Amino acid sequence: MKALVLGGNGFIGSHVVDHLLAAGHSVRVFDRGMERFRLPLDQVDYRLFSFDDVPALAEALEDIDVVYHLISTTVPSTSNKDPIYDIESNLIGTVRLLNLMRDSNVSRIIYLSSGGTVYGVPDSSPILESHPLRPICSYGVVKVAIENYLQMYHHLYGLEYAVLRVSNPYGERQGHTGVQGVIGTFMGKILAHKEIEIWGDGSIVRDFIYIVDLAHLCVKVGCSRSIGIFNAGSGEGNSIQEIVATLSTVTKKNIYPQYRMGRSYDVPEVVLSIAKVKKQFEWSPNEILVEGMVKTWCWVKAQVK
């Protein structure tokens, strides 16, 4: 199988690339820059262009069997500041991609959506894929719109799509500068002896999935012919207070966070039901949270020269 990984030099993408290569597949990466934390891999065909470079994207689709769409130009915490940019760079960019795929006869795409934002404030927990979609930030609104376009292109043109609504991934190679990813961000601040800030009282609950488990699932889905929408998480919830307590244990440091005013777009609790994806792909997450955090902490420490 020959895979095109859009955003393949990012946090999630780089791990998906590793798992594709380990499974013996051919990999082409399309991204705007090289990986931040390691040197290029000899086995990978890198194409360094912007997502809106139509000729370069069309060329990258040549002879491809499956596309992994991992590109996002926004994050939940910033998307509401400029919804127009979110729409132009992510939604329009993805519809353009789908047209190029149709022109190039590339019929399968794996899209990483957001299990943390598309459902909004849930009616029940854990959240099933059939739960109503009520996003309260532009990031989630655009993700839902892209999901709808994928279903439309499947109906009209036979596009094979699989949507993974991912919870909160963490692990090695995740940036720890505070833009996204609470575990990596907190670890970076602990190592730099900086203050940890918590929005609200720390009772917010999230579903955290270790990056290796997620990448393994992505490859299994890409190699299948399954079509549809699947939650991708651990199936378990932990509050931010619990994350801080576990961090204290893992890092062997006392942590005294500063609590800030809660944010209106933060959903109180998101825990995903993963029964459907476990049954469909015979997959289960292997890493328990504390063990994954230990591995992540070891990696974060190794980045300090």
Helices and strands as residue ranges (DSSP letters): E 2-6, H 11-22, E 26-31, E 45-48, H 54-60, E 66-69, H 76-79, H 83-86, I 87-92, H 93-103, E 108-114, H 138-157, E 160-166, E 168-170, H 182-191, E 197-199, E 205-206, E 208-210, H 211-223, E 228-232, E 238-239, H 240-251, E 258-260, H 275-281, H 289-302
